[in-house]
Amino acid sequence: MERIHRVTREFIDTPPAEPPLGGRSSSGGWKLIDRPCDRRSKDTCSRPVQTDRVRVVCVSDTHSVKGWTDVVPDGDVLIHAGDLTRGGTAEQVEAAFLEIEKLPHKIKLVVPGNHDLALDDVFMEKHADEMAGLGVTMQVARKLQSLWTSRRATRAGIVYVEHGSTTITVRGRTLQVSLSGFTTEFFDWAFMYPRGKDIWKGVMNPQADILVTHSPPQHFLDHVPGAGAVGCELLAEHVAEIKPKLHVFGHIHEGAAEGVVERTWEDDSQKEKRKTIFCNASLLDEQYRLKYKPSVFDL
């Protein structure tokens, strides 16, 4: 049976954010710094990173709330696990880009989320008239999508991936990363797939050091009162096969209160049992209030 270490996240007091817009229905080798709550303290996160480690700062579900970048500490790598916006409008998508562009991290790994409507071609084609009424035509959407993968984005260190894998090099370290902004179907949002469909096979790098998905894997920081574990069961199976060092996700704001769990894989065939840190990096609670600070890890 796998051993699971649980951590409770620290929260910050802020007034409620505005509700979502857009008309939609509704550690082997790793060191988790300052667990549990103090890991987000200003003193610790400003502490110089050791020269042989890579500092990774994790956020998700910022939903266009004002001031979220003010609580983001510096580091080598920023991970944003999706839901950049409240309602996926052109203004919100562009504003999210500008916010992330200005952050100082050398590399910024970004995936979209189900709220980021204008970034999803399939959603845009299906809801062209509705989105046009919000000022987002297909032409506007294509320009926004191109912005995230433009030379300007590259100069800012932004690596935007909808569904795929990449390699990053920082502090002389090379890390394999698999990323996806997709979640299982829930109402009528963007970047969704039918529950039970395996969209992960052939996309997830079996050697990945880091996974970044908007969706949580089932039974990991994905519990919703009255609904149970709503994460993706097939994603959980792939994670168990890959056994990455770090898996960052969001989507289920309720899971952000607990924030981080660490699993030791007892079924691992390797002599030294591998560990995976699971991080629900949502900064907002279920009432869309900016409540949680970023999670910070030294690799």
Secondary structure, 3 states (H helix, E strand, C coil): CCEEEEECCCECCCCECCCCCCCCCCCCCCEECCCCHHHHCHHHHCCCCCCCCCEEEEEECCCCCCCHHHHCCCCCEEEECCCCCCCCCHHHHHHHHHHHHHCCCCEEEECCCCCCHHHCHHHHHHCHHHHHHCCCCHHHHHHHHHHHCCHHHHHCCEEECCEEEEEEEECCEEEEEEEECCEECCCCCCCEECCCCCCCCCCCCCCCCEEEECCCECCCCCEECCCEECCEHHHHHHHHHHCCCEEEECCCHHHHCCCEEEEECCCCCCCCCCEEEEEECECECCCCEECECCEEEEC
